[in-house]
Amino acid sequence: FPAGFRRFVLVGNSPEEQVRNVFELGFEKGYRRVIFVGQIPENVSTEKINQIIAALEETDMVLVPGDGGRVSIWGMNEKTFWKWDEFRFYIPEIVVEMIAEAMEKNISYKIVTA
């Protein structure tokens, strides 16, 4: 991970709870932006992490498409997390649904595919 970033251990009883806890803990510790790597970090390219970090500088949330039309949130800023508190953002949704939800809540986003 680049300098200035810190890794957090996943804590929770389910994958959904673990993802939420990573974002919540990061923001509670005072970080303005948090990225979540849903794979083994060694299997994620430095280029992809740098793209997510750069995108998060410009937008509220970074989405990364996965298999079968699903999408995951890999990064968000602090103000976005609290707007989405009632939305189960940590469960992968169909891309169109997540983008519609972001637009409805005035949340800017970028999709990183590489």
N, C-alpha and C positions, 0 to 999 in steps of 0.2 A: 504494500500500500504506500501511497505517496506520503511524504513528510507532512505532519500536521493532522493526520488521520489516525484514529484509534480503533482497534478491533474490540467488539463486545462479544461475549459468549452468549449463545442462544439459551434462554431460560424460558420454560413454559411446558405445559402438558401436551400441547398440540402444535403442529407447524404454524397455524394461524396465530396462536398466542405468542409463539416465539418471535415471529416477524413483528407483531405489534409491540412487543416488549423492547425489541432493538430500537425502533423509532422512538418510543416513549422514553426509554432510558437515555438515549443520546440527547434528546431535547431537554430532559430534566437536568442533565449534566451541563447544559449551557451551549451545546453545539447548535449552530444555526442551520446546518445542512447535515443530513444523514443519508448514507447510501447503504443499501442492503444487498449483499451478494448471496443469491440463493443457491449458489453452487459451491463446491470446494474452491476456495480462493485461488489455489494453485492452478486450477483448470480455467480460470477466467483471465483473458489476456490483459496486459497492462494497457494496451490501446483501448480496450472496451471500458476499463475503469476510468481512464483519462477522458474518454468521450462522455461518460456519465457525469463526471465532475464538471467538465466544461459546460455541459447542457444545464446542470443545476445552477450554474452561475447566472444563466439567462432566464430560467423558467422556475416555476414552483414545484414541478414534479417531472420525473423522468420515467418513461415506460419502456419496457423491453419485451418485444413479442417472443412468445415461445411456441411450442408445438400445438397444433390443432386450433389455431386462432386465439389462443389464450395470450394474456399479457400479464406481466408482473410489474409492480412498482419497485424500481431499484433505487430510487432516490427521491427525497422530498425536502422542502425547507420547513422550518418551524411553523410558519403561519399556515401552511397547507395542512399539516397534521391535525391541528386543532379544528380546522374547518371540516375535516373529514372524520371527526371523532365518532360520529354516529354511523358512518358508512363502513361496511366491512371491506375496507380497501385492501386488506391483507390477503384476501382470497382472490386468486386469479379470476378475472372476468373476461368476457368477450371484449375485444378491442373497442368496438363501437359503443358498447355500454359504458366503458370506463371513460371514453372521450366525451360522451354525452353528459355524464355525471360531472366531469371536470368543467365543461362549458357552462353547465347550469350553476355551478358554484363559483364561476369566475376564476378558475384555477388554470394558469398557463401550464403547458406541458410540451415535452418533446419526446419523440420516439427514437430510440437508439437501436439500430439493427445490427451493426457490425460486431 
